[in-house]
Amino acid sequence: MFFLSLQGNARDCAHCKSEESNMCSLLRINTDRGVMINDGQSRFSINGKPIYHFVGTSTFSEYTVVHVGCVAKINPLAPLDKVCVLSCGISTGLGATLNVAKPPKGSSVAIFGLGAVGLAAAEGARIAGASRIIGVDLNASRFEQAKKFGVTEFVNPKDYSKPVQEVIAEMTDGGVDRSVECTGHIDAMISAFECVHDGWGVAVLVGVPHKEAVFKTHPMNFLNERTLKGTFFGNYKPRSDIPSVVEKYMNKELELEKFITHTLPFAEINKAFDLMLKGEGLRCIITMEN
């Protein structure tokens, strides 16, 4: 059985050969490309006019053509209507915690943003054995659902007159051991970095900020031995690593069902987008009609 990933892994470039990177030089995600790499042409057309590919996979079509580097072989017994959520956001959040933040067992972790990616990061903290998982979000309605993903405490920045990093530092005797930012908002990114403990704290940025956003913090935050990291797709190499993530699900170590809040036929795909835009639900599975 095969699994498609928007993050490629051609296995030929310096990034693919390095154990420290998953940023394939050939197949790094390019939302503007829309064509096959080898000849610059689309494989789809209608009435003689080309239809362009979508982030290298075009998975909203019944049949597709992809580069081999975007295909991973997985356990044939894995249910595709469950493991399909690993193709993007869930792997991104999960890997940000397990592969990049790497919280020690018993540590404290702050998760900024409790959407699907943030909850996947919380799931990673749960799997890693974190003792305190602090969820940070402006939407209080997300707090109850987040408990299912291991979140133990909640902070809504709107409830305080002081910066949220100060609130978290007071809650944790100087700061959390790890933080994972999943909002893409520059203020949240700065808070996620400044809320980690000096000496050993690690902050991981997952969200994609506005192109004109500027990250500003005092240099002493680095000199006091805080670490700031970035990640894409949770630092997973799709062809090499996603099969093992699927096995985590098959072994009941990773719970994917709780991320799936809706299932709709392809004819109702616009309803799925509406649910996403309204923030109603986490992941919606689209099924192809016969």
C-alpha positions as CSV (number, residue, x, y, z in Angstrom):
1,M,0.0,0.0,0.0
2,F,1.2,3.5,-0.8
3,F,1.0,6.8,0.9
4,L,1.4,10.2,-0.8
5,S,3.2,13.1,0.8
6,L,3.5,16.7,-0.3
7,Q,7.0,16.8,1.2
8,G,9.2,14.9,-1.2
9,N,12.2,12.6,-0.4
10,A,14.1,11.8,-3.6
11,R,17.1,10.4,-1.6
12,D,19.7,11.9,-3.9
13,C,20.5,15.4,-2.6
14,A,22.6,16.5,0.4
15,H,19.5,17.1,2.4
16,C,18.2,13.6,1.8
17,K,21.5,12.1,2.7
18,S,21.9,14.1,5.9
19,E,20.4,12.7,9.1
20,E,19.7,16.3,10.2
21,S,17.4,17.5,7.4
22,N,14.3,16.5,5.5
23,M,14.3,19.5,3.1
24,C,14.8,17.6,-0.2
25,S,16.4,20.0,-2.7
26,L,14.5,18.5,-5.7
27,L,11.1,18.0,-4.1
28,R,10.9,20.7,-1.5
29,I,7.2,21.8,-1.4
30,N,6.5,24.4,-4.0
31,T,2.8,25.5,-4.2
32,D,3.4,27.5,-7.3
33,R,5.0,24.8,-9.5
34,G,1.9,22.8,-10.6
35,V,3.8,20.7,-13.1
36,M,6.0,17.6,-13.2
37,I,9.7,18.3,-12.5
38,N,11.2,16.2,-15.3
39,D,9.5,18.1,-18.2
40,G,7.7,21.0,-16.7
41,Q,4.3,19.7,-18.0
42,S,1.0,18.8,-16.4
43,R,-0.3,15.3,-16.6
44,F,-4.0,16.4,-16.5
45,S,-6.1,18.2,-19.0
46,I,-9.7,18.9,-19.9
47,N,-10.9,19.9,-23.4
48,G,-7.3,20.2,-24.5
49,K,-6.4,22.7,-21.7
50,P,-4.0,21.7,-18.9
51,I,-5.1,21.3,-15.3
52,Y,-2.2,21.9,-13.0
53,H,-1.0,19.7,-10.2
54,F,-1.6,20.7,-6.5
55,V,1.4,20.6,-4.2
56,G,2.9,17.7,-6.0
57,T,0.1,15.2,-5.2
58,S,-3.3,16.3,-6.5
59,T,-5.1,14.1,-4.0
60,F,-8.5,15.7,-4.7
61,S,-8.6,13.7,-7.9
62,E,-9.5,10.0,-8.2
63,Y,-6.3,9.3,-10.2
64,T,-3.0,11.2,-10.0
65,V,0.6,11.2,-11.2
66,V,3.3,12.0,-8.7
67,H,7.1,11.9,-8.5
68,V,8.3,8.6,-6.9
69,G,9.9,10.7,-4.1
70,C,6.5,11.7,-2.9
71,V,5.4,8.0,-2.4
72,A,5.9,6.0,0.7
73,K,5.2,2.3,1.1
74,I,3.3,1.6,4.3
75,N,1.7,-1.3,6.1
76,P,-0.9,-2.8,3.7
77,L,-3.2,-3.4,6.7
78,A,-3.3,0.3,7.7
79,P,-6.7,1.9,7.1
80,L,-6.2,4.7,4.6
81,D,-9.2,6.6,5.9
82,K,-7.3,7.0,9.2
83,V,-3.6,7.2,8.3
84,C,-4.3,9.7,5.4
85,V,-4.2,12.5,8.1
86,L,-0.5,11.9,8.4
87,S,0.2,13.4,5.0
88,C,0.5,16.9,6.3
89,G,-0.5,18.6,9.6
90,I,-0.6,15.7,12.0
91,S,2.9,14.6,11.1
92,T,4.0,18.2,11.3
93,G,2.9,18.7,14.8
94,L,3.8,15.3,16.1
95,G,7.3,15.4,14.6
96,A,7.8,19.0,15.9
97,T,7.6,17.6,19.4
98,L,9.1,14.1,19.0
99,N,11.9,14.9,16.5
100,V,12.8,18.5,17.2
101,A,11.7,19.6,20.7
102,K,12.4,16.1,22.1
103,P,11.0,16.7,25.6
104,P,12.4,14.4,28.3
105,K,10.0,12.2,30.2
106,G,8.5,14.2,33.0
107,S,9.2,17.6,31.4
108,S,6.9,20.5,30.9
109,V,5.7,21.5,27.4
110,A,3.7,24.6,26.2
111,I,1.8,24.3,23.0
112,F,0.8,27.6,21.3
113,G,-2.3,27.1,19.2
114,L,-4.8,24.2,19.7
115,G,-5.8,23.6,16.1
116,A,-5.1,20.2,14.6
117,V,-1.3,20.8,14.3
118,G,-1.1,22.1,17.8
119,L,-3.0,19.1,19.1
120,A,-0.7,16.8,17.2
121,A,2.2,18.5,19.0
122,A,0.4,17.9,22.3
123,E,-0.1,14.2,21.3
124,G,3.7,14.1,20.7
125,A,4.3,15.5,24.2
126,R,1.9,12.9,25.6
127,I,3.7,10.1,23.9
128,A,7.0,11.4,25.1
129,G,5.8,11.3,28.7
130,A,5.6,15.0,29.5
131,S,4.2,15.6,32.9
132,R,2.7,19.1,32.2
133,I,1.3,20.0,28.8
134,I,0.1,23.6,28.8
135,G,-2.2,24.6,26.0
136,V,-2.2,28.3,24.9
137,D,-5.0,29.6,22.7
138,L,-7.3,32.6,22.3
139,N,-10.3,30.4,21.7
140,A,-11.4,29.0,25.0
141,S,-13.8,26.6,23.3
142,R,-10.8,24.5,22.3
143,F,-9.7,23.8,25.8
144,E,-12.1,20.9,26.6
145,Q,-11.3,19.0,23.3
146,A,-7.5,19.5,24.0
147,K,-7.8,17.3,27.1
148,K,-8.2,14.3,24.8
149,F,-4.7,15.0,23.5
150,G,-3.0,15.1,26.9
151,V,-3.2,18.8,27.6
152,T,-3.2,19.3,31.4
153,E,-3.5,23.1,31.8
154,F,-4.8,26.0,29.7
155,V,-3.9,29.6,29.3
156,N,-5.9,32.1,27.4
157,P,-3.7,35.2,26.8
158,K,-6.8,37.4,26.8
159,D,-7.3,36.6,30.5
160,Y,-4.2,38.4,31.6
161,S,-2.8,41.9,31.5
162,K,0.8,40.7,31.3
163,P,2.5,38.9,28.4
164,V,1.7,35.3,28.3
165,Q,5.4,34.3,28.5
166,E,5.5,35.9,31.9
167,V,2.3,34.0,33.0
168,I,3.9,30.7,31.9
169,A,7.2,31.5,33.6
170,E,5.3,32.1,36.9
171,M,3.4,28.9,36.5
172,T,6.5,26.8,35.9
173,D,9.1,28.3,38.2
174,G,11.0,30.1,35.5
175,G,9.7,28.6,32.2
176,V,8.8,25.4,30.5
177,D,11.3,22.9,29.3
178,R,10.0,22.9,25.8
179,S,7.5,24.9,23.7
180,V,6.0,24.3,20.3
181,E,4.4,27.2,18.4
182,C,1.6,26.2,15.9
183,T,-0.2,29.5,15.1
184,G,2.0,31.4,12.6
185,H,1.4,34.6,14.5
186,I,4.6,36.5,15.1
187,D,3.6,37.5,18.7
188,A,2.9,33.9,19.6
189,M,6.3,32.9,18.1
190,I,8.1,35.4,20.3
191,S,6.1,34.3,23.4
192,A,6.9,30.6,22.7
193,F,10.6,31.4,22.7
194,E,10.6,33.7,25.7
195,C,8.5,31.3,27.8
196,V,11.1,28.5,27.9
197,H,13.5,28.1,30.8
198,D,17.0,29.5,30.6
199,G,19.8,27.0,30.6
200,W,18.0,24.3,28.7
201,G,14.7,25.5,27.3
202,V,14.0,24.7,23.6
203,A,11.3,26.4,21.5
204,V,10.2,25.1,18.1
205,L,8.5,27.2,15.5
206,V,6.0,25.4,13.3
207,G,3.5,28.0,12.1
208,V,4.2,30.0,8.9
209,P,4.2,33.8,9.6
210,H,3.3,36.6,7.3
211,K,6.1,37.2,4.8
212,E,6.7,40.7,6.3
213,A,6.7,39.6,9.9
214,V,9.9,40.2,11.9
215,F,10.9,38.1,14.9
216,K,12.3,40.4,17.7
217,T,13.7,39.3,21.0
218,H,16.6,40.4,23.2
219,P,19.9,38.7,22.4
220,M,20.3,37.8,26.1
221,N,17.5,35.3,25.7
222,F,19.9,33.3,23.5
223,L,23.0,34.0,25.6
224,N,21.1,32.7,28.6
225,E,21.1,29.3,26.8
226,R,17.6,29.2,25.4
227,T,17.4,27.4,22.0
228,L,15.2,28.4,19.1
229,K,14.5,25.9,16.3
230,G,12.3,25.7,13.2
231,T,10.8,22.7,11.5
232,F,8.9,21.7,8.4
233,F,6.8,18.5,8.2
234,G,8.0,17.6,11.7
235,N,11.5,16.8,10.3
236,Y,10.1,13.6,8.9
237,K,11.6,12.2,5.7
238,P,8.4,10.9,4.2
239,R,9.6,7.7,2.5
240,S,11.9,6.7,5.3
241,D,10.0,7.8,8.4
242,I,6.3,7.9,7.7
243,P,6.0,4.0,7.6
244,S,7.2,4.0,11.2
245,V,4.7,6.6,12.2
246,V,2.0,4.4,10.6
247,E,3.2,1.6,12.8
248,K,2.8,3.8,15.9
249,Y,-0.8,4.0,15.0
250,M,-1.1,0.3,14.2
251,N,0.4,-0.5,17.6
252,K,-2.1,1.9,19.3
253,E,0.7,4.1,20.5
254,L,-0.6,7.0,18.4
255,E,-4.3,7.8,18.3
256,L,-5.5,9.2,14.9
257,E,-9.3,8.8,15.2
258,K,-9.6,11.7,17.6
259,F,-8.3,14.1,14.9
260,I,-11.0,13.1,12.5
261,T,-14.2,15.0,13.3
262,H,-16.0,14.8,9.9
263,T,-16.2,12.5,6.9
264,L,-17.9,13.8,3.7
265,P,-18.3,12.6,0.1
266,F,-16.3,14.5,-2.6
267,A,-19.5,16.1,-3.8
268,E,-19.6,18.0,-0.5
269,I,-16.0,19.1,-0.5
270,N,-16.9,22.8,-0.3
271,K,-18.7,22.1,2.9
272,A,-15.4,20.6,4.2
273,F,-13.7,23.9,3.3
274,D,-16.4,25.8,5.1
275,L,-15.9,23.7,8.2
276,M,-12.2,24.4,8.1
277,L,-12.6,28.2,7.6
278,K,-15.0,28.4,10.5
279,G,-12.7,26.4,12.7
280,E,-15.4,23.8,13.2
281,G,-13.7,20.4,13.7
282,L,-10.1,19.3,13.2
283,R,-9.8,17.1,10.1
284,C,-12.4,16.2,7.5
285,I,-11.9,13.1,5.4
286,I,-13.1,13.3,1.8
287,T,-14.3,10.0,0.2
288,M,-14.5,9.4,-3.5
289,E,-18.0,8.3,-4.7
290,N,-18.2,5.2,-6.9
